[in-house]
Amino acid sequence: MKAMKIRPPAVSGLFYPDDPTMLTLTVDRLLEKHQTPDDSGIPIGIVSPHAGYAYSGPTAAYAYTLLQRRPFRTAVIISPSHREYFNGISIYDGDAYRTPLGLINVDIHLREKLLGQNGIIKASQLGHRDEHSIEVQLPFLQRINPDAKVLPIVMGDQRSEHCQLLARALAGILTPDHVLIASSDLSHFHEQHDALERDRIIEEDIVALKPMRLLNDLSSSRAEACGGGPIAVVMSASQTLGADRGRILHRCTSGDVTGDTHRVVGYLSAAFTTTPVSSGTR
């Protein structure tokens, strides 16, 4: 029998606890404390930050408590590449990711369908080896849906054409069994006031459901988001799949946690949802 190809944890013990019991308690407490209101609609895609849980864990929890309310079989996670540049889009070519909570299997069937869409999308380890931005999402997924699979996608190049291509490809193959997750932090190392102004622009683009405006704001340096491309992809694909509302679930900075407001990092969670159907008289 062929041995499984498994991507081991790279940042456990740094970004989140490496002890399974402590990790379970940490995630469960975050999910219990940071609840999204029930009237938020059905999420097709979410945005979640990827810093250490002490900083961005509460913000991420707002997104995952919303996701917890809908059934799904596979989470498609799209992230930036912080440690290596490559020209294209990389889907992990192995069988599973490992966290302290165990294995989370890759949806190999969905990977093969996506690989058939365009040559820019390739199966490889590029961007996956030491990248944290997918990994930190996984314990949340394992706690809200232990049986879910993942499709881990890293964008080595977030140019507009690649974002549009990936969004079209995903929208063409995904079903209600799938959810989309964009992994991104926002502005980096500005004064708190400046960071909040830059991050407000991202918020407005998300609420307006304007993926191309978001990419333009990023390219012009009016705003910053390391995973701006993934956000645009998830926003665009979610719209095609029926989302008609962009909702900000939580926004803060590292300064809100540490009290140091001189060089902060911005965090945001958001959801792209269908409008809730009113039960009242029409």
C-alpha positions in Angstrom: 0.0 0.0 0.0 1.3 3.4 -0.9 2.2 5.6 2.1 0.2 8.7 2.6 1.8 12.0 1.8 1.1 14.2 4.8 2.0 17.9 5.4 3.2 18.1 9.1 2.5 21.1 11.3 4.9 24.0 10.9 3.7 26.5 13.5 2.1 24.4 16.2 3.5 25.6 19.6 4.1 29.0 18.0 0.8 30.3 16.5 -1.4 27.9 18.5 -0.9 25.2 21.2 0.8 22.0 20.2 -0.8 20.0 23.0 -4.1 18.4 21.7 -6.0 18.9 24.9 -4.9 22.6 25.3 -5.6 23.2 21.6 -9.1 21.8 21.9 -9.8 23.9 24.9 -8.5 27.0 23.3 -10.5 26.7 20.1 -13.7 25.6 21.9 -13.4 28.6 24.3 -13.0 31.0 21.4 -16.0 29.6 19.6 -18.1 29.7 22.7 -17.1 33.3 23.6 -17.3 34.9 20.1 -20.6 34.1 18.6 -22.1 35.6 15.4 -25.8 36.5 15.5 -28.2 34.0 14.0 -29.6 36.4 11.4 -26.4 36.4 9.4 -27.6 34.3 6.4 -26.1 31.2 4.9 -22.3 31.6 4.4 -21.0 30.6 1.0 -17.5 32.0 1.8 -15.7 33.5 4.7 -12.6 35.6 5.4 -10.5 34.6 8.4 -7.2 36.0 9.7 -4.1 33.8 10.2 -2.0 35.3 13.0 -1.3 33.6 16.3 -4.5 32.7 18.2 -3.7 35.2 21.0 -4.0 38.0 18.5 -6.5 37.0 15.8 -8.2 33.9 17.3 -11.2 35.8 18.6 -11.7 37.5 15.2 -11.4 34.1 13.4 -13.9 32.6 15.8 -16.7 34.9 14.7 -16.4 33.5 11.2 -16.2 29.8 12.3 -19.2 30.1 14.6 -21.2 31.2 11.6 -19.7 28.4 9.4 -20.6 26.0 12.2 -24.3 26.5 11.4 -24.3 25.1 7.9 -23.3 21.6 6.7 -20.4 21.2 4.3 -18.2 18.4 3.1 -15.1 20.3 2.0 -13.6 23.6 2.9 -11.6 25.2 0.0 -9.0 27.4 1.8 -7.1 30.0 -0.3 -4.1 31.7 1.1 -1.1 33.8 0.2 2.5 32.6 0.2 4.6 34.4 2.8 7.8 32.4 2.4 8.3 31.7 -1.2 7.3 33.3 -4.5 6.2 31.3 -7.5 4.3 32.1 -10.6 0.9 30.4 -10.4 -1.5 28.7 -8.0 -0.5 25.6 -6.0 -2.9 23.0 -4.7 -1.2 20.7 -2.1 -0.3 17.5 -3.9 -0.4 15.2 -0.9 -3.2 13.3 0.9 -3.6 15.3 4.2 -2.5 18.0 6.5 -1.7 17.1 10.1 -2.4 19.2 13.2 -2.1 18.3 16.9 -5.8 17.3 16.6 -5.1 14.7 13.9 -5.3 14.4 10.1 -7.5 16.5 7.9 -7.8 14.8 4.5 -7.4 16.6 1.1 -10.4 16.3 -1.2 -8.5 14.6 -4.0 -11.5 14.3 -6.3 -12.1 18.1 -6.1 -8.4 18.7 -6.6 -8.5 16.8 -9.9 -11.5 18.7 -11.1 -9.9 22.0 -10.4 -6.6 21.0 -12.0 -8.5 20.3 -15.2 -9.6 24.0 -15.4 -6.3 25.8 -16.3 -2.6 25.1 -16.5 -1.8 27.9 -14.1 -3.3 25.8 -11.3 -0.9 23.0 -10.4 -0.6 20.3 -7.8 2.7 20.8 -5.9 4.3 21.5 -2.5 5.1 25.1 -3.5 3.8 27.5 -0.9 2.7 24.7 1.4 5.9 23.5 3.2 6.3 26.2 5.9 3.2 28.4 5.2 1.1 29.2 8.3 -1.9 30.8 6.7 -3.7 27.6 5.8 -2.5 25.7 8.8 -4.0 28.0 11.5 -7.5 27.6 10.0 -7.4 23.9 10.4 -8.0 23.4 14.1 -11.1 25.6 13.8 -12.4 23.4 11.0 -11.6 20.2 12.9 -13.6 21.4 15.9 -16.7 22.6 14.0 -16.8 19.8 11.4 -14.5 16.9 12.3 -15.3 14.9 9.1 -14.7 17.7 6.7 -12.0 17.6 4.0 -10.0 20.5 2.7 -8.7 21.7 -0.6 -5.6 23.8 0.4 -4.7 26.4 -2.3 -1.8 28.8 -2.1 -1.5 31.8 -4.5 2.1 32.4 -5.4 1.1 35.3 -7.6 -2.0 37.3 -6.7 -2.2 39.3 -9.9 -5.7 40.2 -11.0 -5.8 37.7 -13.9 -5.0 34.9 -11.6 -7.6 35.9 -9.1 -10.3 36.1 -11.8 -9.2 32.7 -13.3 -9.3 30.9 -10.0 -12.7 32.5 -9.0 -14.2 31.3 -12.3 -12.7 27.9 -12.0 -14.0 27.4 -8.5 -17.5 28.8 -9.2 -17.7 26.3 -12.1 -17.1 23.2 -9.9 -18.3 23.9 -6.4 -21.7 22.8 -5.0 -23.5 23.4 -1.7 -21.3 20.7 -0.2 -18.4 23.1 -0.3 -17.5 26.3 1.5 -14.8 28.9 0.6 -12.3 30.4 3.1 -9.9 33.3 2.3 -7.0 33.4 4.8 -5.7 37.0 5.2 -4.5 39.6 7.6 -4.8 43.3 6.8 -2.4 46.2 7.1 1.0 45.6 8.7 3.1 47.8 11.0 1.4 51.2 10.9 0.2 53.4 13.6 -3.2 52.4 14.9 -5.1 55.3 13.3 -3.5 54.8 9.9 -4.1 51.0 10.1 -7.8 51.5 10.9 -8.2 53.9 7.9 -6.5 51.4 5.5 -8.5 48.5 6.8 -11.7 50.5 6.6 -11.2 50.5 2.8 -11.0 46.7 2.7 -14.2 46.6 4.8 -16.0 48.9 2.4 -15.0 46.8 -0.6 -16.2 43.6 1.1 -19.6 45.1 2.1 -20.0 46.5 -1.4 -19.1 43.1 -2.9 -16.6 44.7 -5.2 -13.7 42.3 -5.8 -12.1 44.3 -8.6 -12.3 47.5 -6.6 -10.6 45.6 -3.8 -7.7 44.5 -6.0 -7.4 48.1 -7.4 -7.3 49.5 -3.8 -4.5 47.0 -3.0 -2.5 47.7 -6.1 -2.6 51.4 -5.5 -1.5 50.9 -1.9 -4.6 52.6 -0.5 -5.1 49.5 1.5 -3.1 46.4 2.5 -4.0 42.7 2.9 -1.4 39.9 2.5 -4.2 37.7 1.3 -6.0 40.3 -0.8 -6.1 38.1 -3.8 -7.7 35.2 -1.9 -10.3 37.6 -0.5 -11.1 38.8 -4.0 -11.3 35.2 -5.2 -13.7 34.1 -2.5 -15.8 37.2 -2.8 -16.1 36.7 -6.6 -16.8 33.0 -6.5 -19.3 33.4 -3.7 -21.2 35.9 -5.7 -21.4 33.6 -8.7 -22.6 30.8 -6.3 -25.4 33.0 -4.9 -24.0 35.3 -2.3 -25.7 38.7 -2.3 -24.4 40.2 0.9 -20.9 40.9 2.3 -20.9 41.1 6.1 -18.1 42.2 8.4 -18.2 39.9 11.5 -15.3 41.5 13.4 -12.4 43.8 12.9 -9.5 44.8 15.2 -5.7 45.2 15.4 -3.0 43.7 17.4 -2.9 46.9 19.3 -6.3 46.1 20.8 -4.7 43.0 22.3 -1.2 44.3 23.3 -2.0 47.9 24.0 0.9 48.9 21.8 -0.6 51.0 19.0 2.6 52.1 17.3 3.1 49.2 14.9 0.0 47.1 14.6 -1.4 44.4 12.3 -5.0 44.5 11.2 -7.4 41.5 11.5 -10.9 41.1 10.0 -13.4 38.3 9.6 -16.2 38.5 7.1 -18.8 36.4 5.4 -20.4 36.3 1.9 -23.9 35.1 2.5 -27.3 34.7 1.0 -29.9 37.1 2.5 -32.0 35.4 5.2 -35.5 34.6 4.1 -38.1 36.4 6.3 -40.6 34.2 8.0 -43.1 37.1 8.1 -46.0 37.8 5.7 -45.0 38.8 2.2 
